[in-house]
């Protein structure tokens, strides 16, 4: 209801200025790009928050913990693959993985799940296929690179990680007293996830629109021939924009002036390392963990995505 009211107010405010805005070519272009990216992504965002709301309401961490083997190596594999079965964005994966740790799941397995869940679930893969029509290899490349990133980071944590730097925070109020269950809990969880994710999506769409009108065309033409520079730029944008994983494919697809490999890096880095996720990890596991883990994850994600893109998509 709140979102509907905000959209109605925005429409009423925009109507008197519509003719003037259309008269300015750059503003009209920015508005078209923003609307195209945002409106294409919203249905997938709604679907993703429907699923994440259901998970938050009816799927308990203990259910997930029961399917994971106690052996660390096997648990990392199962935890990474299990991410495909529990659709949701980064907002849902952090509390779920934290509660999994609380119930005895190996840290490395829970972290593999944390990275894979928002990156390889069906909603994300379907939205990627829709955003990149005629490019089925982009879906394969995203799935492969994202899963490999999660498994590699799980393995690295099992081998080199310091369990003592994970500091679980005080138990949240809803964990002590019980969060709302049933349909009311589902509606509240979905409302929370949608409004929060839609805000980040809007910021991402606005950034893309501004790039289209403020960045000179020759800069994109230069980047199209500088793949390594494009990779670094898209990795940085993924961290800063923090677009929800159910919608980020539409942001990447709109940057058609860039080669596919840098855009793949954007899709692989975003769900595992962004400012929103770093903040959530800090709250759940402590600042020392978030700093070290996110830095290592960014490096692994960029390398894995670049190598996977080169093999599957070629240097384009």
C-alpha positions in Angstrom: 0.0 0.0 0.0 2.8 2.4 0.9 4.6 1.7 -2.4 1.3 2.3 -4.4 0.8 5.6 -2.6 4.4 6.7 -3.3 4.1 5.8 -7.0 0.7 7.6 -7.3 2.2 10.8 -5.7 5.3 10.6 -8.0 3.0 10.3 -11.0 0.9 13.3 -10.0 4.0 15.4 -9.4 5.5 14.3 -12.7 2.5 14.9 -15.0 2.7 18.8 -15.0 6.4 18.6 -16.1 6.0 15.8 -18.6 6.0 18.1 -21.7 9.1 20.0 -20.5 11.0 16.8 -19.7 10.3 15.3 -23.1 11.5 18.5 -24.7 15.0 17.8 -23.2 16.4 14.9 -25.2 18.9 13.9 -22.5 16.3 13.9 -19.7 13.9 12.0 -21.9 16.6 9.4 -22.7 17.4 9.1 -19.0 13.8 8.6 -18.1 13.3 6.0 -20.8 16.3 4.0 -19.7 15.3 4.2 -16.0 11.8 3.1 -16.7 13.0 0.3 -19.0 15.4 -1.1 -16.5 13.2 -0.7 -13.5 9.9 -2.0 -15.0 11.6 -5.0 -16.6 13.1 -6.0 -13.3 10.1 -5.5 -11.0 8.2 -8.8 -11.9 11.3 -10.8 -11.0 11.8 -8.8 -7.9 8.2 -9.5 -6.8 8.7 -13.3 -7.6 12.0 -13.3 -5.6 10.4 -11.6 -2.6 7.5 -13.9 -2.7 9.9 -16.9 -2.3 12.1 -15.2 0.2 9.0 -14.2 2.3 7.9 -17.9 2.3 11.4 -19.0 3.3 11.5 -16.5 6.2 8.1 -17.6 7.4 8.0 -21.4 6.9 11.6 -22.7 6.4 13.7 -22.9 9.5 17.5 -23.0 9.6 17.2 -26.4 11.3 15.5 -27.8 8.2 18.4 -26.7 6.1 20.9 -28.0 8.6 19.5 -31.5 8.6 20.3 -32.0 4.9 24.0 -30.9 5.2 26.6 -33.6 6.0 28.9 -33.0 9.0 32.0 -33.7 6.9 33.3 -30.3 6.0 34.3 -31.0 2.4 31.0 -32.7 1.5 29.1 -30.0 3.4 30.7 -27.3 1.3 29.6 -28.9 -1.9 26.1 -29.5 -0.6 25.9 -26.0 0.9 26.9 -24.5 -2.4 24.5 -26.5 -4.5 21.7 -26.0 -1.9 21.7 -22.3 -2.8 20.0 -23.2 -6.0 17.1 -24.6 -4.1 16.3 -21.6 -1.8 15.6 -18.5 -4.0 16.2 -15.3 -2.2 18.4 -12.2 -2.4 21.4 -11.3 -0.3 19.2 -9.9 2.4 17.8 -13.4 3.2 21.1 -15.4 2.8 22.9 -13.6 5.6 20.5 -14.4 8.5 19.9 -17.9 7.2 23.6 -18.8 7.0 24.1 -17.2 10.5 21.4 -19.3 12.0 22.8 -22.4 10.3 26.1 -21.8 12.0 24.3 -21.4 15.3 22.9 -24.9 14.8 26.2 -26.6 14.2 26.6 -26.4 10.4 30.3 -26.1 9.5 31.2 -22.5 8.9 32.7 -23.2 5.5 29.4 -24.8 4.3 27.3 -22.0 5.7 29.5 -19.4 3.9 29.3 -21.4 0.7 25.5 -21.3 1.0 25.6 -17.6 1.8 27.4 -16.8 -1.5 25.5 -19.2 -3.7 21.9 -18.7 -2.6 21.5 -15.2 -4.1 23.5 -16.0 -7.2 22.4 -19.4 -8.7 18.7 -19.7 -7.7 16.1 -20.3 -10.4 14.6 -16.7 -10.2 18.0 -15.2 -10.8 18.8 -17.5 -13.7 15.4 -17.0 -15.3 15.7 -13.2 -15.0 19.2 -13.4 -16.6 17.8 -15.4 -19.5 15.1 -12.8 -20.1 17.5 -9.9 -19.8 19.9 -11.5 -22.3 17.7 -13.0 -25.0 19.7 -14.9 -27.6 22.6 -15.3 -25.2 22.0 -18.6 -23.3 25.7 -18.9 -22.6 25.4 -15.9 -20.3 23.1 -17.9 -18.1 25.5 -20.8 -18.1 28.5 -18.6 -17.5 26.8 -16.9 -14.5 25.7 -20.1 -12.9 29.2 -21.7 -13.4 31.2 -18.7 -12.2 28.9 -18.0 -9.2 28.9 -21.6 -8.0 32.6 -21.9 -8.4 33.1 -18.7 -6.4 31.0 -20.0 -3.6 32.8 -23.4 -3.5 36.3 -21.9 -3.8 35.6 -19.4 -0.9 34.1 -22.3 1.2 37.2 -24.3 0.6 39.5 -21.4 1.3 37.7 -20.7 4.6 37.9 -24.3 5.6 41.7 -24.3 4.9 42.8 -20.9 5.9 39.9 -19.2 7.8 40.1 -18.2 11.4 36.9 -19.2 13.1 37.6 -16.9 16.1 37.0 -13.8 14.0 33.3 -14.7 13.5 31.6 -13.0 16.4 27.9 -13.7 16.5 25.9 -10.7 17.7 23.2 -10.7 20.3 20.2 -12.7 19.3 17.7 -10.5 17.6 14.3 -9.9 19.2 12.4 -12.0 16.7 14.7 -15.0 17.3 13.9 -14.8 21.1 10.2 -14.1 21.0 9.4 -15.6 17.6 8.8 -13.7 14.4 5.2 -13.6 13.1 4.2 -16.9 11.6 1.5 -17.8 9.1 0.2 -15.5 6.4 0.7 -12.3 8.4 4.4 -13.2 8.9 4.7 -14.0 5.2 3.1 -10.6 4.2 5.4 -8.7 6.5 8.6 -10.5 5.3 7.6 -10.0 1.7 6.8 -6.3 2.3 10.1 -5.8 4.0 12.2 -7.6 1.4 10.4 -5.9 -1.6 10.6 -2.3 -0.3 14.3 -2.7 0.7 15.3 -4.4 -2.6 13.2 -2.0 -4.8 15.1 0.9 -3.3 18.4 -0.5 -4.3 17.0 -1.5 -7.7 15.8 2.1 -8.2 19.3 3.4 -7.4 20.9 1.0 -9.8 18.5 2.0 -12.6 19.1 5.7 -11.9 22.8 5.1 -12.0 22.5 3.4 -15.4 20.3 6.1 -16.7 22.8 8.8 -15.7 25.6 6.9 -17.2 23.8 6.8 -20.5 23.4 10.6 -20.7 26.4 11.9 -18.7 29.2 9.6 -19.8 30.4 10.5 -23.4 29.9 7.8 -26.0 33.6 7.8 -26.8 34.4 6.6 -23.3 32.2 3.5 -23.7 33.8 2.9 -27.1 37.2 3.1 -25.5 36.1 0.7 -22.8 34.7 -1.8 -25.4 38.3 -2.3 -26.6 39.7 -2.4 -23.0 38.2 -5.5 -21.5 40.5 -5.5 -18.4 39.6 -1.9 -17.6 35.9 -2.7 -18.2 36.2 -5.7 -15.8 37.6 -3.5 -13.0 34.9 -0.8 -13.7 32.0 -3.3 -13.6 33.4 -5.0 -10.5 33.5 -1.6 -8.7 30.0 -0.7 -9.9 28.7 -4.1 -8.6 30.0 -3.3 -5.1 28.7 0.3 -5.1 25.3 -0.1 -6.7 24.2 -3.1 -4.5 21.4 -4.0 -6.9 19.3 -7.0 -5.8 20.4 -10.2 -7.5 16.9 -10.9 -8.9 17.1 -7.6 -10.9 20.8 -7.0 -11.6 20.7 -8.8 -15.0 18.6 -6.0 -16.4 21.0 -3.4 -15.2 23.9 -5.3 -16.8 22.0 -5.9 -20.1 21.2 -2.2 -20.4 25.0 -1.5 -20.6 25.1 -3.0 -24.1 28.0 -0.8 -25.1 30.3 -3.0 -22.9 31.6 -6.5 -23.8 29.9 -9.5 -22.2 32.8 -10.5 -20.0 32.8 -7.3 -17.9 29.0 -7.5 -17.6 29.4 -11.1 -16.4 31.8 -9.9 -13.7 29.1 -7.4 -12.6 26.6 -10.3 -12.3 29.0 -12.5 -10.4 30.4 -9.9 -8.0 27.2 -8.2 -7.1 25.4 -11.0 -5.2 28.5 -11.9 -3.2 30.2 -8.5 -2.5 28.4 -5.2 -2.3 28.1 -2.4 0.3 24.7 -3.6 1.6 26.0 -7.2 2.0 29.2 -6.0 3.7 27.1 -4.1 6.2 24.9 -7.1 6.9 27.9 -9.4 7.3 29.4 -6.9 9.8 26.2 -6.9 11.8 25.9 -10.7 11.8 29.5 -11.8 12.1 31.6 -8.8 13.1 33.7 -6.2 11.3 36.9 -8.2 11.2 35.2 -11.1 9.4 33.3 -8.9 7.0 36.5 -7.0 6.0 38.6 -10.0 5.4 35.9 -12.2 3.9 34.5 -9.6 1.5 38.0 -8.6 0.3 38.9 -12.2 -0.5 35.5 -12.9 -2.1 35.9 -9.9 -4.4 39.3 -11.1 -5.6 38.0 -14.7 -6.2 34.8 -13.5 -7.9 36.6 -11.3 -10.3 39.2 -13.9 -11.3 36.7 -16.8 -11.5 34.2 -14.7 -13.5 36.8 -13.4 -15.9 38.2 -16.9 -16.5 34.8 -18.4 -16.9 33.7 -15.7 -19.2 36.7 -16.1 -21.4 36.1 -19.9 -21.7 32.3 -19.8 -22.2 31.7 -16.4 -23.8 35.0 -15.6 -25.4 36.7 -12.2 -25.1 33.7 -10.2 -26.0 
